[in-house]
Amino acid sequence: MADVSVARVTVDRDRALRLLQNYGVYGGVVVLLVFNFAFTPHFASAENFRTQAVQVAPVLIVALGMALAIGTEGVDLSVGSVMALSTSLLSLYLGYGPWIATLIAVVGGILVGAANGALIAFVGVQPIVATLALMVGARGLALVLLPQLKDVRNPGMAALGSGDVLGIPYLVLIAATLALLVAFAVKRSTFGRRLLAVGDSRPAARLAGLPVRRVLIVVYVCSGALAAVAGVLATARLTASDPTSVGTLMELSAITAVVVGGTPLSGGRVRIGGTVAGAVLIQLLTTTLIKHDLPPSWTQIAQAVVIVGAVYAARERGKR
Amino acid sequence: MLAVTGLCKSFPGVRALSDVDFTAHAGEVHALVGENGAGKSTLIKVLTGVYRPDAGEVTYNGTPVRFATPLQAQQAGISTIYQEVNLVPLMSVARNLLLGREPRGRLRLIDFGRMHREADETLRSLGIRVDVRRPLRELGVGAQQMVALARAVAVDARVVIMDEPTSSLEPREVSTLFEVIRTLRERGIAVVYVSHRMEELYEICDAVTVLRDGTVVHTGRLADLDRLHLVSLMLGREIGEVRREGLTKFAGSHDAAAEPVLDAARLTVRHRLHGVSLSLRPGEVVGLGGLLGSGRSETARAIAGALPVDGGRVVVAGAPVRTGSTPAAIRAGISLLPEDRKTEGIVPGLSVRENIALAALPGLSRFGLVDDARIDRIVDTFMKRLRIRASSSHQKVSELSGGNQQKVLLARWLALHPKVLLLDEPTRGIDVGAKAEVQALVDELADEGLAVLLISSDTEELIEGSDRVVVLKDGAVVRELTGDAVTEDELMRAIAEVPEGGPHG
């Protein structure tokens, strides 16, 4: 009898942990929302939700690319610098119109991503080192192109930054579309399957004849392109290009969103829904603490607690 | 000098060593041989203090000892030289040799002049001639190993353990190494020598201990043991043992077509393969025989493009295949079931379904999007045909038993409709029932016209499963057994055979 009950307890514990891992982020978001509805004045207003959504959009877009890189057992530290490069390029080429300028900014991100991917796939540099090099290099290049803050006065960009459709800001629409696209690619495309296989067991993927190098390069190109888009959106929102500050520490926020969302750093698994929820969770956490007049240092400590919690849940799964 | 008695060591689920007695005498080169999993490396690790024995006693110079760490064993005078040299590549030869014991001048600074002189003398006395001022990494692997050996001797080692020291050496370097080993023997040092190369064993070793499945099956003077006997001890097969029919599930011979579908010619990989040629006909199972390290897996991997070759070519159905590229080999119809199922075969985090579909994905998708209905059909077919036991096709493959994992891998390759199937140890580590199923399946596939290359350390399986057996030794083909000659006796004779022009011919 005793054995049976012990077994049941462990099974329950296992299941609870798995639930926590799979849905913990969503649970966290719900808890914070309920708390704020109940205790935070002026929280339940459309205006507030718009602000929150607009603030989270760039982090979310960067985190999508980061989730792909982490899914291949890598990481992309250059995303913040790619945002800076993107804002510099945008402001330099804005004379040709916002579309051309955006295109050039994204191409810049793709090139940085291709450089990352080539270093990792062909030269065999570890992702953390390769992207660290590009992180320093891209930020430097951004500052060479545009040494200081410059106002962006362009009606198109201004509309992108503050316009909306049916009350939903463009920024949020773009972020949601990209999230759906990436989720679809991970779930349904051959590229998605191969990415997971490469991240889970690279020798097996290689022996199964998968184009491992191509997959890696595409992953970092996607990450670079997404970061560049985030850079354009951040510029539109600020109506200014500031390569010294845009995207600083963005790589860490993105990694946090991905990890809190339940994507393991060991690769082989990508959770886009979780990543979105992770980004939202961190955003809500920050807002909650700010609205209750706690100093920013508290936010950082709270973030640390959430990260440790997420990593703890992931660790239990690895052991089973 | 160094002895163990009644040594036992278990790991969770495995008994690695049971009741092992082993003695290394001073001034003697003692060969330690055995196939994979026989317990050689466990024994070495116990001797050098990496593992602690569960039971039994280690005596050194007549007194019982217990080494808690490898460092203690080293300080006591037991040195190990691994295949990979563990010295500091950027430092000079002399510094490596005298690392930690550098001669000091006034002011406690290193006296480089004296250091170089001393190092030169030490190396010269062992018959090694190198410039001691050069950084170690500029030397060849062989010379580096010599320096490691010299260092071992210089720190007053009484016992030197060498784990396959010649696996990456040129023949000339091997003879220098043997000179050094002879010098050590004359100085009264006990040498434990691990190798699979028959010629080397008979050239340099005085005594031999054969391990199999964690027990000592033979120990004694090497000169009293002929080659054939040694091979039969290692493989655990009696010479002239009556072949019991029907022990494995292989039906025996197949009707093979006349024209080969795969033709591999003069495959050469530095230090590992020396001009291996073989051909496979459709509907034929060809076995690759040989001891551990004879180049069986390397041959399969070279054919499948997983091991870059320095020379040779592979032709499938008349069309040459680019070597060194797995995708090219797979496109040509070559599939390899790798030896190490866990790390190179399955993708543990993905489901049974995704694992089966992995290699065939391009054919199962449209515009880069996966066609789930078609995958489900194929996965269903193979799960039924191979009798893969899983709770559903969405179960994670890492949760299946070894036998079912192996079947999933077979399904992955069969979904590609290959022409040539290379099976590297397809039944290792899987239970009896699954083993019989896999063997029956191999037979069935050959009957359907697939060309199969079978590698197995289980001699019985190899002999009964194959129509022909190509015997490899030290990375080269030594014999091909056909027809009535496909027997365990002939296989062992082929492995034990003295090469033409060899020192003992």
Contacts between the chains, C-beta under 8 A, distances in Angstrom:
chain1	res1	chain2	res2	distance
A	188	B	369	5.3
A	188	B	370	5.6
A	189	B	365	7.7
A	189	B	368	5.2
A	189	B	369	5.5
A	189	B	370	6.7
A	190	B	361	4.7
A	190	B	362	6.7
A	190	B	365	4.7
A	190	B	368	5.6
A	190	B	369	7.4
A	190	B	370	5.9
A	191	B	368	6.5
A	193	B	350	8.0
A	193	B	354	6.2
A	193	B	357	7.6
A	193	B	358	7.1
A	193	B	361	6.1
A	193	B	370	6.5
A	194	B	361	7.0
A	196	B	347	7.6
A	196	B	349	7.2
A	196	B	350	6.2
A	196	B	354	7.6
A	197	B	347	4.8
A	197	B	350	6.4
A	197	B	354	7.6
A	197	B	358	5.7
A	200	B	347	4.7
A	200	B	348	6.3
A	200	B	349	4.3
A	200	B	350	6.3
A	201	B	343	6.9
A	201	B	344	7.8
A	201	B	346	7.2
A	201	B	347	4.8
A	201	B	348	6.4
A	201	B	349	8.0
A	203	B	343	5.8
A	203	B	344	4.5
A	204	B	343	7.2
A	204	B	344	5.4
A	204	B	345	5.8
A	204	B	346	6.3
A	204	B	347	5.2
A	205	B	347	6.9
A	205	B	358	7.8
A	206	B	306	7.4
A	206	B	326	6.2
A	207	B	304	7.7
A	207	B	306	5.8
A	207	B	326	6.1
A	207	B	336	6.5
A	207	B	338	5.6
A	207	B	344	5.4
A	207	B	345	7.4
A	208	B	326	7.8
A	208	B	347	8.0
A	208	B	358	5.2
A	208	B	359	4.5
A	208	B	412	6.9
A	209	B	326	4.7
A	209	B	327	4.5
A	209	B	329	7.6
A	209	B	330	3.8
A	209	B	331	7.9
A	209	B	359	5.6
A	210	B	327	7.9
A	210	B	358	7.2
A	210	B	359	7.6
A	211	B	327	6.6
A	268	B	347	7.4
A	268	B	348	7.8
A	268	B	349	4.0
A	268	B	350	7.5
A	269	B	349	6.1
